[in-house]
Structures are given as structure tokens and as C-alpha cells.
Amino acid sequence: MKTFQEIIQSDKPVLIDFFATWCGPCQQLAPILKQVKEVMGERISILKIDVEKNEQLAAQYQVKGVPTMLLFQNGKQLWRQSGVLSKEQLIQIITEKSN
């Protein structure tokens, strides 16, 4: 199993979703992320991280609220936002930031 650091070093964009099981907006975001993956396929990786099980990682990236999404490529953070976005917004952001 790859470490978080190895995963974000990928040359294809990696969207990280910091979430919590009790979080309503996080539950809204889950099917949206699934749709993004269906549209973008192998051009992107999506990784969901439960902040309660990964407190150290959440603290490292200063995740204060959930959901918080971060976009990485080649180990660099390209974008970050808290809250729920639409499938279209996410695809546009990923496409713009990772070119």
C-alpha cells in the first residue's frame, strides 16, 4: 500500500477529500466525487481521508472543517477548498489546475 506522500507524487492529478462520517455535506459530496471519477476516469485519482482516523494528516494540512478538498500533482498542492462543489465545478477546476 502506498503512503500518502507517494500517492500525491503522482504525475496525474490526485484529489484528496478530507471528510467525516457524521458530516452532512461530506455525504452530499461523495456521489459527486463518484461522478467526477466516472467522467475523468484514469486521468485522476480520488482519495477520501477520514479526519477522525487520520488526525495527524488532517493537522498537517490544517484541515479545520470538512469536507475540505485538496488537489495535488507531482507532490505540489495546486488547489484547496472547503465545502461542496458541483461535479461541473470540480471537473473544471481539476482540468484548469492540472494542465
N, C-alpha and C positions, 0 to 999 in steps of 0.2 A: 504494500500500500504506500502510495506517495505521501510525502509530507505536504503541509500547506505551502511551504516555501517552494517545493518542487513543482507543485500544481500551478502556482502563479508565474512561474518562469516560462510557461508555455508560449510558443510563438503565435498561437491563436488566442483570441480574447477569452478571458475567464471572468464570468460574472459571479460574484460572491453575494449570497443573500444571508445576512445575519438576521435570524428570526427567533421567536419564542413560541412554544406550543400554545400558550394562553393568549396570544396576541391576535385580536380580530383582523386587523389589517394584514398581518402576515398570512393568515388563512385566505384572504382575498387575493394576495399576491401569488400564492402557489399555482393556481391554474393558469395565471397569466404567464408565469415563467415557463410552464409546460408548453404553452402555445408558442412562446418565443423560440424554445428549443425545437419545436416541430417545424417552424418556418426556417430557422437558421441552420438546423441540422448540425453537421460536423464543423461548421465554421465557428462554433462557440462551445465552451464548456460552461455549465452552470453548477455551482456548488452551494448547497444550503448548509449553514452552520448554526446550530442551536446555541444561543448565547449562554444558556444555563449549563450546558455540558462543556462549553469551551470558553469559560470566563477569561482565561489568560489571553486568548486570541482576540476576544472582543475588547478587552482592555488595551491590548497592543495597538489596535486600530481605533481606539477611542470611540467605540460604539456605545452611545448613550441611550438611543431609542431604537426600537425595532418596528417595522423592518428597516434595515439600512443595507443598501446595495453598494458594492464597490466593483469597479471594472479594472482588471489587470491585464497586461500583456507584456511578455518578456520581463516579468518581475517589477514593472512600473505600474503605479496606480494612475489610471487615466481619468477616472471619474468616480464620484461618490454622491449619493443622495439618500435621504431618509424618506420613508413614505411609499405609497403605492403609485405606480405609474401604469399607463395602459401598455398593451402589447406593442402598439404602433410607436409610442414614445420610446420604449425600451429598444426596439429594433433600430429606430433612427439614431439614438444615442450610441449604441454599440457600433453601428455602421460608420458613423461620423468619427468617433473617437479612436477606432482601431485601424484606420487606414493610413 
